[in-house]
Amino acid sequence: MGRFDSRAAIVTGGALGIGKGCARQIAASGGSVLIVDVNEAAGSMTVEEIRSSGGTAEFMHGNVAEESIAKSMVEKATSSFGRLDILVQNAYAGADNSGSAVEVQSENWHAGMDLLVGALYFGAKYAVPAMEISGPDPRFIQPEWAGAGRRQAPPPPQNVGRIVNISSVHGLCAAPRSLIYNTGKAAVIGLTRQMAIDFGPLGITVNAIAPGHIVTERGEDMWDEVGDDAGFRLFELQYPVRRTGVPDDIANAVTFICSNEASFITGQVLSVDGGMTVQIQENLVMDVKDYIVANPDLKTHFDSERGSSRF
Ligand SMILES: NC(=O)c1ccc[n+]([C@@H]2O[C@H](COP(=O)([O-])OP(=O)(O)OC[C@H]3O[C@@H](n4cnc5c(N)ncnc54)[C@H](O)[C@@H]3O)[C@@H](O)[C@H]2O)c1
């Protein structure tokens, strides 16, 4: 039996990258997955990949920052799969977002907040009632209550739904000239805690994942553009585990959070970052200095056009 047999999920931004990793893993464990993405070509290919491995998947084209898309994705999931149990809110596209408060354009600020934060509000607004109607996983076994016998009322609903919001290490630590992204990803953590409090009594858990640097298809292009392996190695050396992440690292965490075993975990932000955000920077800087001295021609992605953190 698969972990998600008879469960139905929506993954926003599931055509590529981290979302694709999540969609593939949920489907590989028996769940039905609706991928909602603005990239129709990549989304359809991912659906085909999942189906050819024996999984169940559908694609819906749409910008999740629009309320009407959030409403229709929930309608499509429930009409295609008969229920909705899991919502992974992952979609993001970050063009034109770099800058401090004096640099960013107000239209980019509003568009950034609409996608980074607003889309997650819309997603939950429509998904939560659908999860309640779908009810709990029929295979879920209620934990033994320590207070059994003393409890005057039946236990509250359990394992009705799972919402996972993808934040970032940028939601925990600030980077220079990243006002929109850092503010949005920090807001994702606040929104997650609020939703956990609001929806816990309904049996719906809400958690956030804060990924470190994950090399996706887009990330590989970025590093190819830089074309400097020593630069990539430097990037990896910042991580206590001495590597950057891959989409499956995040998908592993998301699928655990969505499992029946995680029913007592809610309102949390889980850093999946190889330990990057728990280290003391002054020691790291000395190691990095030695590496830079030994590799004087270094380039990292901060040297590319897309690098956003120059000071
Ligand atoms: N890759 C990383 O290093 C990293 C690190 C921390 C956090 N994150 C977060 O993880 C999530 C996924 O990032 P990724 O690196 O896999 O990105 P990606 O660019 O590889 O994939 C993002 C997907 O979202 C889709 N998308 C973009 N805007 C959309 C919209 N408005 N509506 C629907 N779909 C949309 C894209 O078409 C794409 O398929 C994002 O929330 C990102 O902020 C990524």
The ligand as an ORCA input file, in Angstrom:
! r2SCAN-3c Opt
* xyz 0 1
  N      15.268     26.503     -5.761
  C      15.659     27.057     -4.621
  O      16.868     27.184     -4.340
  C      14.645     27.531     -3.605
  C      15.101     27.872     -2.330
  C      14.174     28.303     -1.390
  C      12.823     28.374     -1.696
  N      12.415     28.048     -2.946
  C      10.983     28.147     -3.225
  O      10.531     26.911     -3.730
  C       9.454     27.128     -4.636
  C       9.768     26.483     -5.979
  O      10.980     27.018     -6.453
  P      11.766     26.341     -7.658
  O      13.181     26.718     -7.477
  O      11.387     24.928     -7.800
  O      11.217     27.218     -8.858
  P      11.096     26.838    -10.430
  O      11.180     28.138    -11.144
  O      12.037     25.761    -10.777
  O       9.606     26.274    -10.512
  C       8.532     27.111    -10.184
  C       7.315     26.633    -10.906
  O       6.243     27.529    -10.583
  C       5.572     27.909    -11.778
  N       4.947     29.217    -11.580
  C       5.546     30.412    -11.500
  N       4.665     31.383    -11.278
  C       3.439     30.789    -11.236
  C       2.132     31.271    -11.033
  N       1.881     32.572    -10.853
  N       1.102     30.387    -11.049
  C       1.337     29.068    -11.263
  N       2.568     28.549    -11.461
  C       3.608     29.404    -11.431
  C       6.658     27.914    -12.836
  O       6.131     27.833    -14.144
  C       7.470     26.687    -12.431
  O       6.968     25.500    -13.016
  C       9.263     28.650     -4.722
  O       8.270     29.033     -3.804
  C      10.613     29.179     -4.275
  O      10.544     30.478     -3.737
  C      13.291     27.626     -3.919
*
